[in-house]
Amino acid sequence: MNDEEYKVLLHSLKEDILVTDTNGIIVNVSHGTGSVYNVNAENWVGRSVYQLEKEGHFTPLATPQVLEKKERVTFVQTTSEGNKLLVTGLPVFDENKDIARVVSYSHDVTELMEIKAGMEELTSEIERVRKELDFLKDQSEGWFVAKSGAMKKVMASANQVAGFDVNILLLGESGVGKSELARMIHSKSGRSEGPFIEVNCGAIPDSLFEAELFGYEGGAFTGASKHGKKGFAESAHNGTLFLDEIGELSMANQVKVLKLTQDKTFYPVGGRKEIHSDFRLVTATNKKLKEAVLHNEFREDLYFRLNVVPLTIPPLRERKEDILPLIYTFLNIFMKRYKLEKVFSSEALHQLLAMEWKGNVRELINLIERLVVTTLDKVIQSEHLSYLLDGEDQSDSYLNNKRETLKETLEKVERERLMEAKLTYGTTTKMAAALGISQPSVVRKLKKYNVD
């Protein structure tokens, strides 16, 4: 085949094919090359690829890579228009096994590179979501949910300060989850391997608080163990000491807590040896401590000690977006705990979402648990929920209505029990078995109380 035939064959190919000598001078080029680089390909014959690279037509080059490696090379090349080409360079050897020519061809992979970039972006997004899921998984070890903007801010602040040993004061109504947030802060801190000691200041009698917090020596007071007892402060060494309901402390005990926060040292009751405990302090209260300070009910110096980083958890009624995730979180927790399968009907969910939740998350937890264990049907209906809620109100009325006779009160209770059984079991046979009476008795009582 002569040179003209080679050229005809070369130009008949639609592909980009470029041939250079060992100096990088182009000796042959296909018409397809011109369309790829948007030039007249014939004008490139006799020109140096090194010069063309300087002019910005393409980069990097195939020729020097093939000459260096003496083998096939493949790489991505960028054209002057920003297109991406997958270029393959091949060495052509002469009879002495020296490279005589370098042949290169390419495929436009701009679209593939865009797909790759998209995949990388998607991978990055997946990684971000994975980290977020891991974060939520960490939260799910407790029950903290942060879907609302208000709670996301609280969680962001908590995560930011968790790694620093600053005093944190958690504020918010009763039942919003201050204890749970304290545990989360501990788990995110450098002290997570250490103990988390929770102390409910409002549950300890004022006279026993010092002994409980600092411990005591054997026989320190009447009724004390002869072996003594380690206090909460010492038990929290290398961990977190969480003083809940700090606003309930008497002024005398506030002084003792103030010294502990300043020095991290204390004397056990009846002891003469000072003990040092390295702990991180987190406190919480549902009281407005600023107002308590103004009314001389809380020490100002202690308030400033505790209030280094205040975090206020909003009530559930102010973060509606969190209610549905919390419902499902606790539903799953209690289904797993009691080995039951339950789902909420849409009507029941709407009813739950419309509630005021004056008791905040604690009220929600208690209600979901009661619904799971008291509803025998798999689907929890709005009737089951209404019965529980109405039952709470009516139980109070039974106790408070002094004018009713015993018979009237018992009849009310019997009617409510029948209604609950009707909703739960459906058939009179199942109702009878559950109530411990005969099926005819169930039928008779349903008729008596007009329960449909």
Salt bridges, closest charged atoms under 4 A:
GLU15 OE1 - HIS107 ND1 3.78
GLU55 OE2 - ARG47 NH2 2.45
GLU55 OE1 - HIS57 NE2 3.20
GLU120 OE2 - LYS116 NZ 2.49
GLU125 OE2 - ARG128 NH2 2.59
GLU127 OE2 - ARG130 NH2 2.55
GLU132 OE1 - ARG128 NH1 3.13
ASP134 OD2 - ARG130 NH1 2.63
ASP138 OD2 - LYS188 NZ 3.04
ASP165 OD2 - ARG191 NH2 2.81
GLU173 OE2 - ARG317 NH2 2.47
GLU180 OE1 - ARG183 NH1 3.42
GLU198 OE1 - ARG183 NH2 2.69
GLU210 OE1 - LYS256 NZ 3.19
GLU212 OE1 - LYS229 NZ 3.18
GLU248 OE2 - LYS287 NZ 3.83
ASP263 OD2 - LYS259 NZ 3.64
ASP278 OD1 - ARG191 NH2 2.77
ASP301 OD2 - ARG299 NH2 2.76
ASP322 OD2 - ARG319 NH1 3.32
GLU369 OE2 - ARG337 NH1 3.71
ASP377 OD2 - HIS384 NE2 3.92
GLU392 OE2 - ARG370 NH1 2.47
GLU404 OE2 - LYS412 NZ 2.53
GLU411 OE2 - LYS448 NZ 3.83
GLU414 OE2 - LYS445 NZ 2.80
GLU420 OE1 - ARG417 NH1 3.07
